[in-house]
Amino acid sequence: MKKLYRSLNDKKIFGVCGGWAEYFNIDSTLMRIGWIMLSLITGFFPVFITYLVAAIITPKNNNHQSPAL
């Protein structure tokens, strides 16, 4: 069963986009572009508040594995 976590490996600020991208099995860059496009369409403030709430309520992935080199 898949669980939604914040990513500790693929993060820029809090790891929300990276974790959500892993959950939905898409590229994290596409997820970040989606958040940016949504903020441009709706205004910055609602998306910023949504991102902060998501960062607070989405748990960190404590079982992460370091990326293979």
N, C-alpha and C positions, 0 to 999 in steps of 0.2 A: 504494500500500500504506500503510495507516494504521500509525502508530507511537505507542506510549504514552510520553507526556512529562508532566512537571510543568508546569503552566501558570504563565506569568509575568504574564499579564494578569488572570486570575481566581483570585486566591489570597487566603487569609486567614492561613495560617501558612506552609506550605511549597509550596502549590499542588498537592498530591496530588489532592484532591477535584475541583478545577477541571480538571486534566489528564485524570483518569479520566472525568469527565463529558463532556469533549470527545471522548474516544476512543469512549465508548459512546453518544454523541449524545443525551444527556439533560441536563436542567437541573442546574446545579451545586448549587443549593439542595436538590434531591431527593437528590443524592449525599451532601451534608453531613448531611441529616436521617437518611439510611440509616446513616451512620457513628455518629451519636448514638444512634439506636435500638439498633444493634448493641452499643454500649458499655453501654447500660442493661440489655440482656438478658444479656450475658455477663460483665459486670463491666468496670470501666474499664481495668484493667491490661492484659489481653490485646489489646484494641483499640488502646490507646496504643502498645504495643510494635509491633504490626502496622503502625500508621501511621508510626512512626519508621523501621522497616525499609523501608517503601514509599518514604518520603522520601529514604532513602539510596540505594536501588538504582534508582529511577526517574530517568532523566536529565532535565535542564532542557531546555526547548524553546528552542534558540538561534536558531531561524528564525521567531520569533514576529513577528506584525505588530501594531502598535498599533491599538486599536479606533477605528473611524470615529466621529467626533463629529457 
